[in-house]
Amino acid sequence: MYNVEKDTNKAHNLFAGDFPVVTATIVAGSNIKANEIVVYKNSEFVRADDTPGGRPYGIAATDAYAGEEVVVYLSGIFHKDAILLPDDMTLEKAIIGLRLVGIYLK
């Protein structure tokens, strides 16, 4: 007998305005999910997490495992509800950090 998986596809609209979107391809230093904030920490591009430090770099466009290439948005206007934040990061902290690198959350 076959097992049928049932998944839901929740559509999300990441982009929130007409602001130039710039991307870069980086090598992930940790597992990263699409729409997570990427920071530069200890000479690696990693997902923002509970450990302090790191400079905001961008927002991941796709999922990637450590060691894989991933496209990162370096600028643009994005819906705040579509961004995946670490448990200890407030939306206000994310808005301030990302704004410094040309990313705006609405």
MDAnalysis code that builds the backbone (N, CA, C; Angstrom):
import MDAnalysis as mda
import numpy as np

u = mda.Universe.empty(318, n_residues=106, atom_resindex=np.repeat(np.arange(106), 3), trajectory=True)
u.add_TopologyAttr("name", ["N", "CA", "C"] * 106)
u.add_TopologyAttr("resid", np.arange(1, 107))
u.add_TopologyAttr("resname", ["MET", "TYR", "ASN", "VAL", "GLU", "LYS", "ASP", "THR", "ASN", "LYS", "ALA", "HIS", "ASN", "LEU", "PHE", "ALA", "GLY", "ASP", "PHE", "PRO", "VAL", "VAL", "THR", "ALA", "THR", "ILE", "VAL", "ALA", "GLY", "SER", "ASN", "ILE", "LYS", "ALA", "ASN", "GLU", "ILE", "VAL", "VAL", "TYR", "LYS", "ASN", "SER", "GLU", "PHE", "VAL", "ARG", "ALA", "ASP", "ASP", "THR", "PRO", "GLY", "GLY", "ARG", "PRO", "TYR", "GLY", "ILE", "ALA", "ALA", "THR", "ASP", "ALA", "TYR", "ALA", "GLY", "GLU", "GLU", "VAL", "VAL", "VAL", "TYR", "LEU", "SER", "GLY", "ILE", "PHE", "HIS", "LYS", "ASP", "ALA", "ILE", "LEU", "LEU", "PRO", "ASP", "ASP", "MET", "THR", "LEU", "GLU", "LYS", "ALA", "ILE", "ILE", "GLY", "LEU", "ARG", "LEU", "VAL", "GLY", "ILE", "TYR", "LEU", "LYS"])
u.atoms.positions = np.array([
    [0.842, -1.170, 0.000],
    [0.000, 0.000, 0.000],
    [0.892, 1.240, 0.000],
    [0.433, 2.277, -0.647],
    [1.186, 3.522, -0.749],
    [0.781, 4.466, 0.366],
    [1.777, 5.135, 0.900],
    [1.514, 6.206, 1.857],
    [1.542, 7.513, 1.087],
    [0.523, 8.297, 1.256],
    [0.430, 9.569, 0.571],
    [0.683, 10.675, 1.587],
    [1.694, 11.472, 1.298],
    [1.976, 12.596, 2.176],
    [1.086, 13.757, 1.788],
    [0.609, 14.431, 2.794],
    [-0.210, 15.620, 2.552],
    [0.524, 16.817, 3.126],
    [0.920, 17.712, 2.263],
    [1.569, 18.941, 2.675],
    [0.684, 20.104, 2.275],
    [0.851, 21.170, 3.001],
    [0.162, 22.377, 2.608],
    [1.186, 23.338, 2.048],
    [0.799, 24.060, 1.075],
    [1.678, 25.039, 0.459],
    [1.161, 26.412, 0.837],
    [1.822, 27.005, 1.806],
    [1.416, 28.331, 2.252],
    [2.146, 29.373, 1.412],
    [1.415, 30.060, 0.602],
    [2.017, 31.088, -0.241],
    [2.389, 32.294, 0.613],
    [3.506, 32.865, 0.316],
    [3.898, 34.087, 1.003],
    [4.472, 35.046, -0.029],
    [4.227, 36.291, 0.212],
    [4.743, 37.311, -0.674],
    [5.852, 38.023, 0.072],
    [7.073, 37.732, -0.277],
    [8.220, 38.283, 0.425],
    [8.424, 39.753, 0.104],
    [8.274, 40.121, -1.148],
    [8.558, 41.496, -1.556],
    [7.400, 42.426, -1.219],
    [7.758, 43.626, -0.720],
    [6.728, 44.560, -0.267],
    [6.807, 45.921, -0.932],
    [7.642, 46.104, -1.930],
    [7.721, 47.407, -2.563],
    [8.661, 47.420, -3.742],
    [8.716, 48.584, -4.372],
    [9.575, 48.777, -5.538],
    [10.870, 49.453, -5.115],
    [11.770, 48.682, -4.606],
    [13.080, 49.147, -4.192],
    [14.068, 48.213, -4.874],
    [15.160, 48.732, -5.374],
    [16.100, 47.853, -6.080],
    [16.505, 46.640, -5.225],
    [16.378, 45.472, -5.807],
    [16.768, 44.241, -5.125],
    [18.113, 43.800, -5.687],
    [19.072, 43.656, -4.797],
    [20.404, 43.199, -5.166],
    [20.616, 41.853, -4.487],
    [21.198, 40.907, -5.204],
    [21.460, 39.589, -4.627],
    [22.946, 39.257, -4.729],
    [23.338, 38.284, -3.948],
    [24.692, 37.734, -4.014],
    [24.591, 36.250, -3.734],
    [25.519, 35.499, -4.258],
    [25.591, 34.070, -3.972],
    [26.743, 33.854, -2.994],
    [26.440, 33.194, -1.877],
    [27.438, 32.941, -0.842],
    [27.468, 31.447, -0.543],
    [28.439, 31.030, 0.209],
    [28.494, 29.659, 0.708],
    [28.006, 29.683, 2.149],
    [26.979, 28.909, 2.434],
    [26.390, 28.882, 3.772],
    [27.355, 28.232, 4.756],
    [27.553, 28.878, 5.896],
    [28.386, 28.315, 6.943],
    [27.595, 27.491, 7.935],
    [26.272, 27.509, 7.797],
    [25.373, 26.701, 8.623],
    [24.135, 26.407, 7.791],
    [23.275, 25.539, 8.273],
    [22.011, 25.295, 7.575],
    [21.181, 26.565, 7.647],
    [20.652, 26.965, 6.500],
    [19.886, 28.202, 6.404],
    [18.571, 27.905, 5.701],
    [17.498, 28.498, 6.217],
    [16.186, 28.359, 5.578],
    [15.873, 29.624, 4.789],
    [15.056, 29.460, 3.759],
    [14.595, 30.613, 2.984],
    [13.916, 31.600, 3.919],
    [14.171, 32.871, 3.700],
    [13.588, 33.986, 4.441],
    [14.199, 34.186, 5.824],
    [15.279, 33.475, 6.132],
    [15.985, 33.722, 7.390],
    [17.010, 34.834, 7.191],
    [17.292, 35.530, 8.273],
    [18.316, 36.565, 8.246],
    [19.680, 35.887, 8.274],
    [20.554, 36.327, 7.378],
    [21.914, 35.806, 7.295],
    [22.848, 36.863, 7.880],
    [23.761, 36.413, 8.733],
    [24.742, 37.314, 9.324],
    [26.146, 36.828, 8.985],
    [27.092, 37.746, 9.063],
    [28.499, 37.396, 8.878],
    [29.113, 37.347, 10.264],
    [29.541, 36.137, 10.662],
    [30.055, 35.941, 12.008],
    [31.198, 34.931, 11.961],
    [32.302, 35.255, 12.627],
    [33.460, 34.361, 12.676],
    [33.909, 33.917, 11.282],
    [33.954, 34.863, 10.354],
    [34.406, 34.628, 8.980],
    [33.511, 33.680, 8.192],
    [32.244, 33.558, 8.597],
    [31.287, 32.704, 7.876],
    [29.951, 33.421, 7.739],
    [29.208, 33.018, 6.704],
    [27.833, 33.478, 6.535],
    [26.930, 32.426, 7.167],
    [26.247, 32.787, 8.239],
    [25.407, 31.850, 8.980],
    [24.049, 32.481, 9.247],
    [23.097, 31.636, 9.643],
    [21.776, 32.160, 9.985],
    [21.864, 32.916, 11.298],
    [21.071, 33.957, 11.426],
    [20.989, 34.664, 12.708],
    [20.380, 33.691, 13.709],
    [20.976, 33.590, 14.869],
    [20.472, 32.657, 15.871],
    [20.625, 33.244, 17.264],
    [20.603, 32.379, 18.255],
    [20.619, 32.829, 19.634],
    [21.991, 33.304, 20.120],
    [23.054, 32.990, 19.409],
    [24.372, 33.403, 19.862],
    [24.612, 34.855, 19.475],
    [25.204, 35.612, 20.367],
    [25.417, 37.031, 20.073],
    [26.493, 37.237, 19.015],
    [26.473, 38.401, 18.443],
    [27.496, 38.762, 17.472],
    [27.032, 38.568, 16.048],
    [27.878, 38.996, 15.156],
    [27.551, 38.881, 13.740],
    [26.978, 40.169, 13.205],
    [27.303, 40.447, 11.963],
    [26.770, 41.628, 11.294],
    [25.707, 41.191, 10.315],
    [24.559, 41.855, 10.293],
    [23.527, 41.506, 9.313],
    [24.104, 41.603, 7.900],
    [23.761, 40.604, 7.080],
    [24.257, 40.580, 5.711],
    [23.118, 40.608, 4.708],
    [22.045, 39.854, 4.968],
    [20.933, 39.814, 4.030],
    [19.880, 38.817, 4.464],
    [19.022, 38.460, 3.515],
    [17.935, 37.510, 3.750],
    [18.073, 36.382, 2.732],
    [18.076, 35.155, 3.220],
    [18.236, 33.995, 2.340],
    [17.048, 33.863, 1.395],
    [17.334, 33.616, 0.124],
    [16.278, 33.441, -0.874],
    [15.782, 32.002, -0.919],
    [16.651, 31.047, -0.565],
    [16.291, 29.630, -0.619],
    [16.898, 28.911, 0.581],
    [16.507, 27.655, 0.767],
    [17.118, 26.808, 1.788],
    [18.499, 26.367, 1.315],
    [19.401, 26.141, 2.274],
    [20.721, 25.608, 1.943],
    [21.302, 24.908, 3.164],
    [22.026, 23.843, 2.901],
    [22.780, 23.175, 3.960],
    [24.156, 23.828, 4.059],
    [24.800, 23.659, 5.197],
    [26.156, 24.178, 5.380],
    [27.052, 23.668, 4.252],
    [27.819, 24.578, 3.668],
    [28.716, 24.218, 2.575],
    [28.116, 24.397, 1.190],
    [26.811, 24.603, 1.108],
    [26.148, 24.810, -0.188],
    [26.074, 26.298, -0.520],
    [25.946, 26.583, -1.796],
    [25.729, 27.961, -2.219],
    [24.273, 28.342, -1.996],
    [24.059, 29.592, -1.648],
    [22.702, 30.106, -1.438],
    [22.669, 31.558, -1.915],
    [21.574, 31.938, -2.545],
    [21.374, 33.322, -2.963],
    [20.814, 34.093, -1.771],
    [21.364, 35.287, -1.563],
    [20.951, 36.140, -0.452],
    [20.531, 37.498, -1.011],
    [19.397, 38.000, -0.527],
    [18.964, 39.359, -0.887],
    [19.770, 40.349, -0.057],
    [20.426, 41.287, -0.718],
    [21.243, 42.283, -0.032],
    [20.531, 43.614, 0.129],
    [19.462, 43.827, -0.616],
    [18.690, 45.059, -0.493],
    [17.269, 44.801, -0.972],
    [16.367, 45.662, -0.545],
    [14.976, 45.552, -0.964],
    [14.019, 45.869, 0.159],
    [12.741, 45.853, -0.174],
    [11.666, 46.057, 0.807],
    [10.901, 44.747, 0.896],
    [10.777, 44.220, 2.108],
    [10.191, 42.911, 2.320],
    [9.085, 42.972, 3.372],
    [8.128, 42.053, 3.266],
    [7.072, 41.951, 4.270],
    [7.660, 41.393, 5.558],
    [7.433, 42.097, 6.644],
    [7.990, 41.674, 7.930],
    [7.446, 40.317, 8.374],
    [6.223, 40.001, 8.003],
    [5.618, 38.735, 8.406],
    [6.216, 37.533, 7.679],
    [6.926, 37.782, 6.593],
    [7.509, 36.681, 5.821],
    [8.920, 36.324, 6.286],
    [9.516, 37.157, 7.135],
    [10.885, 36.931, 7.594],
    [10.877, 35.990, 8.787],
    [11.756, 34.987, 8.750],
    [11.882, 34.042, 9.861],
    [12.910, 34.582, 10.852],
    [12.453, 34.871, 12.066],
    [13.334, 35.431, 13.092],
    [13.723, 34.367, 14.108],
    [14.937, 34.469, 14.660],
    [15.298, 33.583, 15.759],
    [14.387, 33.854, 16.955],
    [14.272, 32.886, 17.844],
    [13.370, 33.022, 18.991],
    [13.654, 34.249, 19.841],
    [14.915, 34.596, 20.012],
    [15.250, 35.703, 20.912],
    [15.337, 37.059, 20.206],
    [15.083, 37.119, 18.907],
    [15.184, 38.388, 18.180],
    [13.809, 39.018, 18.017],
    [13.699, 40.257, 18.435],
    [12.443, 40.977, 18.244],
    [12.396, 41.531, 16.826],
    [11.206, 41.800, 16.362],
    [11.035, 42.385, 15.031],
    [11.726, 43.748, 14.975],
    [11.621, 44.514, 16.047],
    [12.240, 45.840, 16.083],
    [13.756, 45.741, 15.916],
    [14.380, 44.775, 16.575],
    [15.825, 44.581, 16.455],
    [16.193, 44.192, 15.023],
    [15.383, 43.346, 14.408],
    [15.631, 42.941, 13.020],
    [15.497, 44.130, 12.076],
    [14.490, 44.941, 12.278],
    [14.267, 46.105, 11.420],
    [15.468, 47.033, 11.466],
    [15.971, 47.298, 12.672],
    [17.111, 48.207, 12.823],
    [18.368, 47.616, 12.189],
    [18.668, 46.353, 12.481],
    [19.871, 45.728, 11.939],
    [19.855, 45.631, 10.425],
    [18.717, 45.242, 9.860],
    [18.631, 45.089, 8.406],
    [18.616, 46.422, 7.687],
    [18.065, 47.430, 8.322],
    [18.011, 48.742, 7.694],
    [19.418, 49.291, 7.438],
    [20.351, 48.928, 8.305],
    [21.733, 49.388, 8.147],
    [22.393, 48.832, 6.894],
    [21.851, 47.733, 6.342],
    [22.442, 47.146, 5.140],
    [21.537, 47.293, 3.913],
    [20.544, 48.184, 3.998],
    [19.713, 48.464, 2.817],
    [18.504, 47.565, 2.657],
    [18.108, 46.881, 3.747],
    [16.914, 46.035, 3.704],
    [15.871, 46.660, 4.619],
    [14.679, 46.838, 4.071],
    [13.592, 47.477, 4.811],
    [12.449, 46.478, 4.972],
    [11.893, 46.413, 6.192],
    [10.763, 45.541, 6.478],
    [9.526, 46.392, 6.705],
    [8.432, 46.010, 6.029],
    [7.150, 46.734, 6.179],
    [6.140, 45.815, 6.813],
])
